[in-house]
Amino acid sequence: MSRGPELKGRAARLARLFPAGRAQAARTPFVLLVVLLLGGGLIGLLVLNSALSEGAFRLDDLQRETKSLTDEEQGLQRDVDAYSAPDALQRRARELGMVPGGDPAFLDPDGRVKGVPSPAPAAARQTGVKPLVLAPEAFTTPPPTPTTPGR
């Protein structure tokens, strides 16, 4: 049996570069390589998908916490606004025994008084609440230091 037509010249030289018979390459290593690549790719996708899912859950928890903290901040801001309203400040000042002051007096850097200092009006002082008066020695003596028993 002949292998086919005889080649001459350049075609013959090229034909010698290729094997004459059909070469049987081992298929097992190639199949094993393909299976390992596919398996590794699937495991990689599974790990990537798990990491993305974990990140999505963490993001959801953080968004929920942010919303909760924003609501709390807004509630606290409403409380601060309510306490700093002029009528609320006036009510708390009266509860503490404070009275509206008169015209202010100022001190110049050289010690001269500008304006006429005067006490609060008598009608404003009669609120029924005893005002807080500190003795002068409260400003000069240091506070007592706590001591530990047994020393």
N, CA, C and O atoms as a GROMACS GRO file, in nm:
protein
  604
    1MET      N    1   0.084  -0.117   0.000
    1MET     CA    2   0.000   0.000   0.000
    1MET      C    3   0.087   0.122   0.000
    1MET      O    4   0.190   0.128   0.067
    2SER      N    5   0.044   0.217  -0.076
    2SER     CA    6   0.125   0.337  -0.085
    2SER      C    7   0.061   0.444   0.001
    2SER      O    8  -0.060   0.444   0.023
    3ARG      N    9   0.143   0.533   0.048
    3ARG     CA   10   0.094   0.638   0.137
    3ARG      C   11   0.028   0.750   0.061
    3ARG      O   12  -0.038   0.832   0.123
    4GLY      N   13   0.042   0.758  -0.058
    4GLY     CA   14  -0.016   0.862  -0.138
    4GLY      C   15   0.082   0.901  -0.246
    4GLY      O   16   0.181   0.831  -0.266
    5PRO      N   17   0.057   1.007  -0.315
    5PRO     CA   18   0.147   1.048  -0.423
    5PRO      C   19   0.283   1.088  -0.368
    5PRO      O   20   0.295   1.141  -0.257
    6GLU      N   21   0.385   1.062  -0.447
    6GLU     CA   22   0.522   1.098  -0.410
    6GLU      C   23   0.539   1.248  -0.426
    6GLU      O   24   0.496   1.307  -0.525
    7LEU      N   25   0.603   1.310  -0.328
    7LEU     CA   26   0.625   1.454  -0.331
    7LEU      C   27   0.766   1.481  -0.378
    7LEU      O   28   0.859   1.407  -0.348
    8LYS      N   29   0.780   1.589  -0.452
    8LYS     CA   30   0.911   1.625  -0.504
    8LYS      C   31   0.943   1.769  -0.466
    8LYS      O   32   0.854   1.852  -0.447
    9GLY      N   33   1.072   1.795  -0.455
    9GLY     CA   34   1.117   1.931  -0.434
    9GLY      C   35   1.086   1.985  -0.296
    9GLY      O   36   1.112   1.922  -0.193
   10ARG      N   37   1.032   2.103  -0.299
   10ARG     CA   38   1.004   2.176  -0.174
   10ARG      C   39   0.900   2.105  -0.090
   10ARG      O   40   0.912   2.100   0.032
   11ALA      N   41   0.800   2.050  -0.151
   11ALA     CA   42   0.694   1.978  -0.079
   11ALA      C   43   0.752   1.858  -0.008
   11ALA      O   44   0.707   1.827   0.102
   12ALA      N   45   0.849   1.791  -0.064
   12ALA     CA   46   0.910   1.674  -0.001
   12ALA      C   47   0.988   1.717   0.122
   12ALA      O   48   0.986   1.649   0.225
   13ARG      N   49   1.057   1.830   0.113
   13ARG     CA   50   1.134   1.876   0.228
   13ARG      C   51   1.038   1.915   0.343
   13ARG      O   52   1.067   1.888   0.460
   14LEU      N   53   0.927   1.977   0.311
   14LEU     CA   54   0.830   2.013   0.415
   14LEU      C   55   0.765   1.889   0.474
   14LEU      O   56   0.737   1.886   0.594
   15ALA      N   57   0.741   1.788   0.395
   15ALA     CA   58   0.677   1.666   0.443
   15ALA      C   59   0.767   1.593   0.540
   15ALA      O   60   0.717   1.523   0.629
   16ARG      N   61   0.897   1.605   0.526
   16ARG     CA   62   0.989   1.537   0.617
   16ARG      C   63   0.987   1.602   0.756
   16ARG      O   64   1.024   1.538   0.854
   17LEU      N   65   0.945   1.725   0.765
   17LEU     CA   66   0.939   1.791   0.896
   17LEU      C   67   0.827   1.734   0.982
   17LEU      O   68   0.837   1.738   1.105
   18PHE      N   69   0.724   1.684   0.922
   18PHE     CA   70   0.612   1.626   0.996
   18PHE      C   71   0.633   1.478   1.012
   18PHE      O   72   0.696   1.414   0.928
   19PRO      N   73   0.580   1.421   1.123
   19PRO     CA   74   0.597   1.276   1.140
   19PRO      C   75   0.524   1.200   1.030
   19PRO      O   76   0.422   1.244   0.977
   20ALA      N   77   0.579   1.086   0.996
   20ALA     CA   78   0.524   1.008   0.885
   20ALA      C   79   0.396   0.939   0.922
   20ALA      O   80   0.302   0.935   0.842
   21GLY      N   81   0.389   0.886   1.041
   21GLY     CA   82   0.267   0.816   1.082
   21GLY      C   83   0.184   0.904   1.174
   21GLY      O   84   0.226   1.010   1.220
   22ARG      N   85   0.068   0.856   1.198
   22ARG     CA   86  -0.019   0.930   1.290
   22ARG      C   87   0.032   0.908   1.431
   22ARG      O   88   0.038   0.795   1.479
   23ALA      N   89   0.071   1.018   1.500
   23ALA     CA   90   0.128   1.009   1.634
   23ALA      C   91   0.015   1.000   1.735
   23ALA      O   92  -0.083   1.075   1.729
   24GLN      N   93   0.031   0.909   1.827
   24GLN     CA   94  -0.068   0.892   1.933
   24GLN      C   95  -0.019   0.965   2.058
   24GLN      O   96   0.060   0.910   2.136
   25ALA      N   97  -0.064   1.084   2.077
   25ALA     CA   98  -0.028   1.160   2.197
   25ALA      C   99  -0.111   1.105   2.312
   25ALA      O  100  -0.225   1.064   2.294
   26ALA      N  101  -0.053   1.106   2.428
   26ALA     CA  102  -0.124   1.055   2.545
   26ALA      C  103  -0.236   1.152   2.579
   26ALA      O  104  -0.212   1.271   2.600
   27ARG      N  105  -0.356   1.102   2.584
   27ARG     CA  106  -0.472   1.188   2.611
   27ARG      C  107  -0.496   1.207   2.760
   27ARG      O  108  -0.560   1.305   2.800
   28THR      N  109  -0.450   1.120   2.841
   28THR     CA  110  -0.477   1.127   2.985
   28THR      C  111  -0.423   1.255   3.047
   28THR      O  112  -0.499   1.321   3.119
   29PRO      N  113  -0.298   1.296   3.026
   29PRO     CA  114  -0.253   1.421   3.087
   29PRO      C  115  -0.332   1.542   3.037
   29PRO      O  116  -0.357   1.635   3.115
   30PHE      N  117  -0.370   1.544   2.911
   30PHE     CA  118  -0.447   1.657   2.858
   30PHE      C  119  -0.585   1.663   2.922
   30PHE      O  120  -0.630   1.770   2.962
   31VAL      N  121  -0.651   1.551   2.932
   31VAL     CA  122  -0.784   1.547   2.994
   31VAL      C  123  -0.774   1.586   3.140
   31VAL      O  124  -0.858   1.659   3.192
   32LEU      N  125  -0.670   1.536   3.208
   32LEU     CA  126  -0.651   1.570   3.348
   32LEU      C  127  -0.627   1.720   3.365
   32LEU      O  128  -0.679   1.782   3.458
   33LEU      N  129  -0.546   1.778   3.276
   33LEU     CA  130  -0.522   1.922   3.279
   33LEU      C  131  -0.650   2.002   3.259
   33LEU      O  132  -0.675   2.098   3.331
   34VAL      N  133  -0.732   1.964   3.163
   34VAL     CA  134  -0.858   2.033   3.136
   34VAL      C  135  -0.952   2.021   3.256
   34VAL      O  136  -1.015   2.119   3.294
   35VAL      N  137  -0.961   1.902   3.316
   35VAL     CA  138  -1.048   1.882   3.433
   35VAL      C  139  -0.999   1.967   3.550
   35VAL      O  140  -1.080   2.029   3.620
   36LEU      N  141  -0.867   1.969   3.573
   36LEU     CA  142  -0.814   2.050   3.682
   36LEU      C  143  -0.840   2.199   3.659
   36LEU      O  144  -0.876   2.271   3.752
   37LEU      N  145  -0.821   2.246   3.535
   37LEU     CA  146  -0.849   2.387   3.507
   37LEU      C  147  -0.996   2.421   3.528
   37LEU      O  148  -1.027   2.525   3.586
   38LEU      N  149  -1.085   2.336   3.481
   38LEU     CA  150  -1.229   2.362   3.500
   38LEU      C  151  -1.266   2.357   3.648
   38LEU      O  152  -1.341   2.441   3.697
   39GLY      N  153  -1.214   2.257   3.720
   39GLY     CA  154  -1.242   2.247   3.864
   39GLY      C  155  -1.188   2.366   3.940
   39GLY      O  156  -1.256   2.421   4.027
   40GLY      N  157  -1.065   2.407   3.908
   40GLY     CA  158  -1.007   2.525   3.975
   40GLY      C  159  -1.085   2.651   3.945
   40GLY      O  160  -1.104   2.735   4.032
   41GLY      N  161  -1.131   2.664   3.821
   41GLY     CA  162  -1.212   2.780   3.785
   41GLY      C  163  -1.343   2.783   3.860
   41GLY      O  164  -1.386   2.889   3.907
   42LEU      N  165  -1.407   2.667   3.873
   42LEU     CA  166  -1.535   2.661   3.947
   42LEU      C  167  -1.515   2.692   4.095
   42LEU      O  168  -1.594   2.764   4.155
   43ILE      N  169  -1.408   2.636   4.153
   43ILE     CA  170  -1.381   2.665   4.295
   43ILE      C  171  -1.348   2.814   4.313
   43ILE      O  172  -1.392   2.875   4.410
   44GLY      N  173  -1.272   2.870   4.221
   44GLY     CA  174  -1.241   3.013   4.228
   44GLY      C  175  -1.367   3.098   4.220
   44GLY      O  176  -1.382   3.195   4.294
   45LEU      N  177  -1.459   3.062   4.130
   45LEU     CA  178  -1.585   3.135   4.119
   45LEU      C  179  -1.668   3.122   4.246
   45LEU      O  180  -1.732   3.218   4.289
   46LEU      N  181  -1.667   3.002   4.306
   46LEU     CA  182  -1.742   2.981   4.430
   46LEU      C  183  -1.686   3.069   4.542
   46LEU      O  184  -1.763   3.130   4.617
   47VAL      N  185  -1.553   3.074   4.555
   47VAL     CA  186  -1.492   3.157   4.659
   47VAL      C  187  -1.521   3.305   4.633
   47VAL      O  188  -1.552   3.379   4.726
   48LEU      N  189  -1.511   3.347   4.509
   48LEU     CA  190  -1.539   3.487   4.475
   48LEU      C  191  -1.684   3.522   4.503
   48LEU      O  192  -1.713   3.629   4.557
   49ASN      N  193  -1.775   3.434   4.468
   49ASN     CA  194  -1.918   3.458   4.492
   49ASN      C  195  -1.945   3.465   4.642
   49ASN      O  196  -2.024   3.549   4.686
   50SER      N  197  -1.882   3.378   4.722
   50SER     CA  198  -1.902   3.382   4.867
   50SER      C  199  -1.849   3.512   4.926
   50SER      O  200  -1.913   3.571   5.013
   51ALA      N  201  -1.733   3.557   4.878
   51ALA     CA  202  -1.677   3.683   4.929
   51ALA      C  203  -1.767   3.801   4.894
   51ALA      O  204  -1.788   3.890   4.976
   52LEU      N  205  -1.821   3.802   4.772
   52LEU     CA  206  -1.911   3.910   4.732
   52LEU      C  207  -2.040   3.908   4.813
   52LEU      O  208  -2.092   4.013   4.850
   53SER      N  209  -2.091   3.789   4.841
   53SER     CA  210  -2.214   3.779   4.921
   53SER      C  211  -2.189   3.828   5.063
   53SER      O  212  -2.272   3.899   5.120
   54GLU      N  213  -2.074   3.790   5.120
   54GLU     CA  214  -2.041   3.836   5.254
   54GLU      C  215  -2.029   3.988   5.257
   54GLU      O  216  -2.076   4.053   5.351
   55GLY      N  217  -1.966   4.045   5.155
   55GLY     CA  218  -1.954   4.191   5.148
   55GLY      C  219  -2.090   4.258   5.134
   55GLY      O  220  -2.113   4.365   5.191
   56ALA      N  221  -2.181   4.195   5.060
   56ALA     CA  222  -2.314   4.252   5.043
   56ALA      C  223  -2.391   4.250   5.176
   56ALA      O  224  -2.460   4.346   5.209
   57PHE      N  225  -2.377   4.141   5.252
   57PHE     CA  226  -2.443   4.135   5.382
   57PHE      C  227  -2.385   4.238   5.478
   57PHE      O  228  -2.458   4.304   5.552
   58ARG      N  229  -2.255   4.253   5.476
   58ARG     CA  230  -2.189   4.352   5.562
   58ARG      C  231  -2.235   4.493   5.524
   58ARG      O  232  -2.262   4.575   5.611
   59LEU      N  233  -2.242   4.520   5.394
   59LEU     CA  234  -2.288   4.651   5.347
   59LEU      C  235  -2.432   4.677   5.393
   59LEU      O  236  -2.464   4.789   5.434
   60ASP      N  237  -2.516   4.576   5.386
   60ASP     CA  238  -2.655   4.591   5.430
   60ASP      C  239  -2.662   4.622   5.579
   60ASP      O  240  -2.739   4.708   5.622
   61ASP      N  241  -2.581   4.550   5.659
   61ASP     CA  242  -2.578   4.577   5.803
   61ASP      C  243  -2.530   4.719   5.832
   61ASP      O  244  -2.586   4.787   5.917
   62LEU      N  245  -2.426   4.763   5.762
   62LEU     CA  246  -2.374   4.898   5.784
   62LEU      C  247  -2.474   5.005   5.741
   62LEU      O  248  -2.485   5.109   5.806
   63GLN      N  249  -2.547   4.980   5.633
   63GLN     CA  250  -2.649   5.077   5.590
   63GLN      C  251  -2.761   5.085   5.693
   63GLN      O  252  -2.811   5.194   5.722
   64ARG      N  253  -2.800   4.971   5.749
   64ARG     CA  254  -2.905   4.970   5.850
   64ARG      C  255  -2.858   5.044   5.975
   64ARG      O  256  -2.934   5.121   6.034
   65GLU      N  257  -2.731   5.022   6.016
   65GLU     CA  258  -2.676   5.090   6.132
   65GLU      C  259  -2.665   5.241   6.107
   65GLU      O  260  -2.692   5.321   6.196
   66THR      N  261  -2.626   5.279   5.986
   66THR     CA  262  -2.616   5.420   5.951
   66THR      C  263  -2.753   5.488   5.959
   66THR      O  264  -2.765   5.600   6.008
   67LYS      N  265  -2.856   5.420   5.910
   67LYS     CA  266  -2.991   5.476   5.916
   67LYS      C  267  -3.035   5.493   6.061
   67LYS      O  268  -3.094   5.595   6.098
   68SER      N  269  -3.006   5.393   6.144
   68SER     CA  270  -3.043   5.401   6.285
   68SER      C  271  -2.971   5.517   6.354
   68SER      O  272  -3.032   5.592   6.430
   69LEU      N  273  -2.842   5.530   6.328
   69LEU     CA  274  -2.766   5.639   6.391
   69LEU      C  275  -2.809   5.776   6.338
   69LEU      O  276  -2.808   5.874   6.413
   70THR      N  277  -2.847   5.783   6.212
   70THR     CA  278  -2.896   5.910   6.156
   70THR      C  279  -3.028   5.949   6.222
   70THR      O  280  -3.050   6.066   6.253
   71ASP      N  281  -3.116   5.850   6.242
   71ASP     CA  282  -3.242   5.879   6.311
   71ASP      C  283  -3.217   5.926   6.454
   71ASP      O  284  -3.282   6.019   6.501
   72GLU      N  285  -3.123   5.861   6.522
   72GLU     CA  286  -3.091   5.900   6.659
   72GLU      C  287  -3.033   6.042   6.662
   72GLU      O  288  -3.067   6.122   6.750
   73GLU      N  289  -2.944   6.072   6.566
   73GLU     CA  290  -2.885   6.206   6.560
   73GLU      C  291  -2.994   6.312   6.538
   73GLU      O  292  -2.991   6.418   6.600
   74GLN      N  293  -3.088   6.283   6.450
   74GLN     CA  294  -3.195   6.380   6.424
   74GLN      C  295  -3.282   6.400   6.548
   74GLN      O  296  -3.324   6.512   6.576
   75GLY      N  297  -3.308   6.293   6.622
   75GLY     CA  298  -3.386   6.305   6.745
   75GLY      C  299  -3.313   6.390   6.848
   75GLY      O  300  -3.373   6.474   6.915
   76LEU      N  301  -3.183   6.366   6.861
   76LEU     CA  302  -3.104   6.445   6.956
   76LEU      C  303  -3.096   6.591   6.913
   76LEU      O  304  -3.098   6.680   6.998
   77GLN      N  305  -3.087   6.615   6.784
   77GLN     CA  306  -3.084   6.753   6.735
   77GLN      C  307  -3.215   6.824   6.764
   77GLN      O  308  -3.216   6.943   6.797
   78ARG      N  309  -3.328   6.751   6.751
   78ARG     CA  310  -3.458   6.810   6.786
   78ARG      C  311  -3.462   6.846   6.934
   78ARG      O  312  -3.514   6.951   6.972
   79ASP      N  313  -3.406   6.758   7.020
   79ASP     CA  314  -3.403   6.787   7.164
   79ASP      C  315  -3.319   6.911   7.192
   79ASP      O  316  -3.358   6.996   7.272
   80VAL      N  317  -3.202   6.921   7.127
   80VAL     CA  318  -3.116   7.038   7.147
   80VAL      C  319  -3.188   7.164   7.101
   80VAL      O  320  -3.182   7.267   7.168
   81ASP      N  321  -3.256   7.156   6.987
   81ASP     CA  322  -3.329   7.273   6.938
   81ASP      C  323  -3.440   7.314   7.033
   81ASP      O  324  -3.465   7.433   7.054
   82ALA      N  325  -3.508   7.213   7.092
   82ALA     CA  326  -3.616   7.244   7.186
   82ALA      C  327  -3.560   7.308   7.313
   82ALA      O  328  -3.620   7.401   7.366
   83TYR      N  329  -3.447   7.259   7.362
   83TYR     CA  330  -3.389   7.314   7.484
   83TYR      C  331  -3.326   7.451   7.462
   83TYR      O  332  -3.317   7.531   7.555
   84SER      N  333  -3.283   7.480   7.340
   84SER     CA  334  -3.218   7.608   7.316
   84SER      C  335  -3.314   7.714   7.262
   84SER      O  336  -3.270   7.824   7.227
   85ALA      N  337  -3.441   7.683   7.255
   85ALA     CA  338  -3.539   7.783   7.212
   85ALA      C  339  -3.548   7.892   7.320
   85ALA      O  340  -3.535   7.862   7.439
   86PRO      N  341  -3.570   8.016   7.280
   86PRO     CA  342  -3.571   8.126   7.378
   86PRO      C  343  -3.671   8.106   7.492
   86PRO      O  344  -3.638   8.135   7.607
   87ASP      N  345  -3.791   8.057   7.463
   87ASP     CA  346  -3.889   8.040   7.571
   87ASP      C  347  -3.847   7.930   7.667
   87ASP      O  348  -3.872   7.941   7.788
   88ALA      N  349  -3.784   7.824   7.617
   88ALA     CA  350  -3.736   7.717   7.704
   88ALA      C  351  -3.620   7.767   7.791
   88ALA      O  352  -3.611   7.732   7.909
   89LEU      N  353  -3.531   7.847   7.733
   89LEU     CA  354  -3.422   7.903   7.811
   89LEU      C  355  -3.473   7.997   7.920
   89LEU      O  356  -3.423   7.996   8.033
   90GLN      N  357  -3.572   8.076   7.886
   90GLN     CA  358  -3.629   8.168   7.985
   90GLN      C  359  -3.696   8.091   8.099
   90GLN      O  360  -3.681   8.127   8.216
   91ARG      N  361  -3.770   7.985   8.066
   91ARG     CA  362  -3.837   7.905   8.169
   91ARG      C  363  -3.735   7.839   8.262
   91ARG      O  364  -3.753   7.841   8.384
   92ARG      N  365  -3.626   7.781   8.206
   92ARG     CA  366  -3.524   7.717   8.287
   92ARG      C  367  -3.451   7.820   8.374
   92ARG      O  368  -3.416   7.791   8.488
   93ALA      N  369  -3.427   7.938   8.319
   93ALA     CA  370  -3.359   8.042   8.397
   93ALA      C  371  -3.445   8.083   8.516
   93ALA      O  372  -3.393   8.102   8.626
   94ARG      N  373  -3.575   8.098   8.496
   94ARG     CA  374  -3.665   8.134   8.606
   94ARG      C  375  -3.669   8.023   8.710
   94ARG      O  376  -3.674   8.050   8.830
   95GLU      N  377  -3.666   7.895   8.665
   95GLU     CA  378  -3.664   7.783   8.760
   95GLU      C  379  -3.537   7.785   8.845
   95GLU      O  380  -3.539   7.742   8.960
   96LEU      N  381  -3.427   7.834   8.789
   96LEU     CA  382  -3.302   7.841   8.862
   96LEU      C  383  -3.289   7.969   8.945
   96LEU      O  384  -3.190   7.988   9.015
   97GLY      N  385  -3.388   8.055   8.939
   97GLY     CA  386  -3.387   8.177   9.019
   97GLY      C  387  -3.321   8.294   8.950
   97GLY      O  388  -3.292   8.394   9.015
   98MET      N  389  -3.296   8.285   8.824
   98MET     CA  390  -3.235   8.396   8.751
   98MET      C  391  -3.342   8.498   8.715
   98MET      O  392  -3.459   8.465   8.699
   99VAL      N  393  -3.300   8.622   8.703
   99VAL     CA  394  -3.392   8.730   8.666
   99VAL      C  395  -3.330   8.807   8.550
   99VAL      O  396  -3.208   8.805   8.533
  100PRO      N  397  -3.412   8.873   8.472
  100PRO     CA  398  -3.356   8.953   8.362
  100PRO      C  399  -3.272   9.068   8.418
  100PRO      O  400  -3.310   9.131   8.517
  101GLY      N  401  -3.161   9.094   8.355
  101GLY     CA  402  -3.073   9.202   8.401
  101GLY      C  403  -3.116   9.335   8.342
  101GLY      O  404  -3.195   9.341   8.248
  102GLY      N  405  -3.063   9.441   8.400
  102GLY     CA  406  -3.092   9.575   8.349
  102GLY      C  407  -2.992   9.612   8.241
  102GLY      O  408  -2.941   9.527   8.169
  103ASP      N  409  -2.966   9.740   8.231
  103ASP     CA  410  -2.869   9.788   8.134
  103ASP      C  411  -2.730   9.744   8.180
  103ASP      O  412  -2.698   9.753   8.298
  104PRO      N  413  -2.648   9.697   8.089
  104PRO     CA  414  -2.516   9.648   8.130
  104PRO      C  415  -2.419   9.763   8.156
  104PRO      O  416  -2.435   9.874   8.104
  105ALA      N  417  -2.318   9.733   8.236
  105ALA     CA  418  -2.209   9.827   8.260
  105ALA      C  419  -2.081   9.757   8.213
  105ALA      O  420  -2.068   9.635   8.227
  106PHE      N  421  -1.988   9.836   8.158
  106PHE     CA  422  -1.866   9.779   8.101
  106PHE      C  423  -1.744   9.839   8.169
  106PHE      O  424  -1.749   9.952   8.218
  107LEU      N  425  -1.635   9.763   8.172
  107LEU     CA  426  -1.509   9.813   8.226
  107LEU      C  427  -1.414   9.841   8.111
  107LEU      O  428  -1.397   9.758   8.021
  108ASP      N  429  -1.352   9.959   8.115
  108ASP     CA  430  -1.247   9.991   8.019
  108ASP      C  431  -1.118   9.921   8.062
  108ASP      O  432  -1.106   9.880   8.178
  109PRO      N  433  -1.023   9.908   7.971
  109PRO     CA  434  -0.894   9.846   8.011
  109PRO      C  435  -0.822   9.921   8.122
  109PRO      O  436  -0.742   9.863   8.194
  110ASP      N  437  -0.849  10.051   8.135
  110ASP     CA  438  -0.782  10.127   8.241
  110ASP      C  439  -0.859  10.121   8.373
  110ASP      O  440  -0.816  10.182   8.471
  111GLY      N  441  -0.970  10.049   8.379
  111GLY     CA  442  -1.044  10.030   8.504
  111GLY      C  443  -1.163  10.120   8.522
  111GLY      O  444  -1.234  10.106   8.622
  112ARG      N  445  -1.190  10.212   8.430
  112ARG     CA  446  -1.308  10.300   8.442
  112ARG      C  447  -1.433  10.222   8.405
  112ARG      O  448  -1.430  10.134   8.319
  113VAL      N  449  -1.545  10.256   8.469
  113VAL     CA  450  -1.673  10.191   8.445
  113VAL      C  451  -1.751  10.273   8.345
  113VAL      O  452  -1.768  10.394   8.362
  114LYS      N  453  -1.798  10.208   8.242
  114LYS     CA  454  -1.885  10.275   8.144
  114LYS      C  455  -2.027  10.226   8.169
  114LYS      O  456  -2.050  10.105   8.176
  115GLY      N  457  -2.118  10.314   8.183
  115GLY     CA  458  -2.257  10.279   8.212
  115GLY      C  459  -2.282  10.289   8.361
  115GLY      O  460  -2.192  10.320   8.440
  116VAL      N  461  -2.407  10.261   8.399
  116VAL     CA  462  -2.445  10.270   8.540
  116VAL      C  463  -2.485  10.131   8.586
  116VAL      O  464  -2.590  10.081   8.545
  117PRO      N  465  -2.404  10.067   8.672
  117PRO     CA  466  -2.442   9.935   8.722
  117PRO      C  467  -2.559   9.947   8.817
  117PRO      O  468  -2.565  10.040   8.897
  118SER      N  469  -2.651   9.854   8.808
  118SER     CA  470  -2.767   9.858   8.897
  118SER      C  471  -2.811   9.714   8.923
  118SER      O  472  -2.791   9.626   8.839
  119PRO      N  473  -2.870   9.688   9.039
  119PRO     CA  474  -2.920   9.553   9.068
  119PRO      C  475  -3.044   9.525   8.983
  119PRO      O  476  -3.104   9.616   8.926
  120ALA      N  477  -3.079   9.400   8.978
  120ALA     CA  478  -3.198   9.361   8.903
  120ALA      C  479  -3.321   9.424   8.965
  120ALA      O  480  -3.323   9.446   9.086
  121PRO      N  481  -3.423   9.453   8.886
  121PRO     CA  482  -3.545   9.513   8.942
  121PRO      C  483  -3.606   9.424   9.049
  121PRO      O  484  -3.602   9.301   9.039
  122ALA      N  485  -3.663   9.488   9.152
  122ALA     CA  486  -3.719   9.414   9.266
  122ALA      C  487  -3.833   9.323   9.222
  122ALA      O  488  -3.848   9.213   9.274
  123ALA      N  489  -3.914   9.368   9.126
  123ALA     CA  490  -4.028   9.287   9.082
  123ALA      C  491  -3.978   9.159   9.017
  123ALA      O  492  -4.043   9.054   9.030
  124ALA      N  493  -3.866   9.165   8.948
  124ALA     CA  494  -3.814   9.046   8.882
  124ALA      C  495  -3.750   8.951   8.981
  124ALA      O  496  -3.745   8.831   8.957
  125ARG      N  497  -3.701   9.004   9.095
  125ARG     CA  498  -3.635   8.919   9.193
  125ARG      C  499  -3.734   8.841   9.278
  125ARG      O  500  -3.694   8.745   9.344
  126GLN      N  501  -3.861   8.878   9.279
  126GLN     CA  502  -3.958   8.811   9.363
  126GLN      C  503  -4.028   8.700   9.285
  126GLN      O  504  -4.145   8.710   9.250
  127THR      N  505  -3.952   8.594   9.259
  127THR     CA  506  -4.007   8.481   9.183
  127THR      C  507  -4.045   8.367   9.273
  127THR      O  508  -4.106   8.270   9.228
  128GLY      N  509  -4.009   8.376   9.402
  128GLY     CA  510  -4.041   8.267   9.492
  128GLY      C  511  -3.928   8.164   9.499
  128GLY      O  512  -3.934   8.072   9.581
  129VAL      N  513  -3.828   8.178   9.415
  129VAL     CA  514  -3.716   8.085   9.415
  129VAL      C  515  -3.598   8.155   9.478
  129VAL      O  516  -3.565   8.268   9.443
  130LYS      N  517  -3.534   8.086   9.572
  130LYS     CA  518  -3.419   8.146   9.638
  130LYS      C  519  -3.300   8.140   9.544
  130LYS      O  520  -3.266   8.033   9.495
  131PRO      N  521  -3.236   8.254   9.516
  131PRO     CA  522  -3.122   8.253   9.425
  131PRO      C  523  -3.002   8.186   9.490
  131PRO      O  524  -2.986   8.185   9.612
  132LEU      N  525  -2.918   8.130   9.407
  132LEU     CA  526  -2.796   8.064   9.451
  132LEU      C  527  -2.689   8.171   9.474
  132LEU      O  528  -2.656   8.247   9.384
  133VAL      N  529  -2.636   8.175   9.598
  133VAL     CA  530  -2.533   8.272   9.631
  133VAL      C  531  -2.413   8.194   9.683
  133VAL      O  532  -2.424   8.115   9.776
  134LEU      N  533  -2.297   8.217   9.621
  134LEU     CA  534  -2.176   8.151   9.665
  134LEU      C  535  -2.097   8.244   9.755
  134LEU      O  536  -2.087   8.364   9.729
  135ALA      N  537  -2.041   8.188   9.860
  135ALA     CA  538  -1.957   8.266   9.951
  135ALA      C  539  -1.824   8.293   9.882
  135ALA      O  540  -1.781   8.212   9.799
  136PRO      N  541  -1.759   8.404   9.914
  136PRO     CA  542  -1.630   8.436   9.849
  136PRO      C  543  -1.524   8.330   9.875
  136PRO      O  544  -1.438   8.307   9.790
  137GLU      N  545  -1.528   8.264   9.993
  137GLU     CA  546  -1.426   8.164  10.020
  137GLU      C  547  -1.441   8.040   9.931
  137GLU      O  548  -1.349   7.958   9.923
  138ALA      N  549  -1.555   8.024   9.867
  138ALA     CA  550  -1.573   7.911   9.776
  138ALA      C  551  -1.481   7.924   9.655
  138ALA      O  552  -1.450   7.824   9.590
  139PHE      N  553  -1.437   8.045   9.626
  139PHE     CA  554  -1.350   8.067   9.511
  139PHE      C  555  -1.202   8.061   9.548
  139PHE      O  556  -1.116   8.050   9.461
  140THR      N  557  -1.170   8.069   9.679
  140THR     CA  558  -1.030   8.076   9.719
  140THR      C  559  -0.977   7.945   9.774
  140THR      O  560  -0.858   7.917   9.760
  141THR      N  561  -1.059   7.863   9.836
  141THR     CA  562  -1.009   7.739   9.895
  141THR      C  563  -1.020   7.627   9.792
  141THR      O  564  -1.120   7.615   9.721
  142PRO      N  565  -0.916   7.544   9.784
  142PRO     CA  566  -0.923   7.433   9.688
  142PRO      C  567  -1.022   7.329   9.738
  142PRO      O  568  -1.045   7.317   9.859
  143PRO      N  569  -1.079   7.254   9.648
  143PRO     CA  570  -1.174   7.150   9.691
  143PRO      C  571  -1.100   7.041   9.766
  143PRO      O  572  -0.982   7.017   9.740
  144PRO      N  573  -1.169   6.974   9.859
  144PRO     CA  574  -1.102   6.868   9.936
  144PRO      C  575  -1.064   6.752   9.842
  144PRO      O  576  -1.137   6.720   9.748
  145THR      N  577  -0.948   6.692   9.872
  145THR     CA  578  -0.904   6.578   9.792
  145THR      C  579  -0.958   6.451   9.852
  145THR      O  580  -0.957   6.435   9.974
  146PRO      N  581  -1.006   6.360   9.770
  146PRO     CA  582  -1.061   6.235   9.827
  146PRO      C  583  -0.946   6.149   9.881
  146PRO      O  584  -0.838   6.141   9.823
  147THR      N  585  -0.972   6.087   9.992
  147THR     CA  586  -0.872   5.999  10.053
  147THR      C  587  -0.923   5.857  10.047
  147THR      O  588  -1.043   5.831  10.054
  148THR      N  589  -0.829   5.765  10.035
  148THR     CA  590  -0.866   5.624  10.030
  148THR      C  591  -0.855   5.567  10.171
  148THR      O  592  -0.752   5.584  10.236
  149PRO      N  593  -0.960   5.498  10.221
  149PRO     CA  594  -0.954   5.442  10.357
  149PRO      C  595  -0.846   5.333  10.361
  149PRO      O  596  -0.826   5.260  10.264
  150GLY      N  597  -0.777   5.325  10.478
  150GLY     CA  598  -0.676   5.222  10.496
  150GLY      C  599  -0.537   5.268  10.463
  150GLY      O  600  -0.445   5.186  10.467
  151ARG      N  601  -0.515   5.389  10.432
  151ARG     CA  602  -0.381   5.440  10.401
  151ARG      C  603  -0.334   5.528  10.509
  151ARG      O  604  -0.223   5.581  10.502
   0.00000   0.00000   0.00000
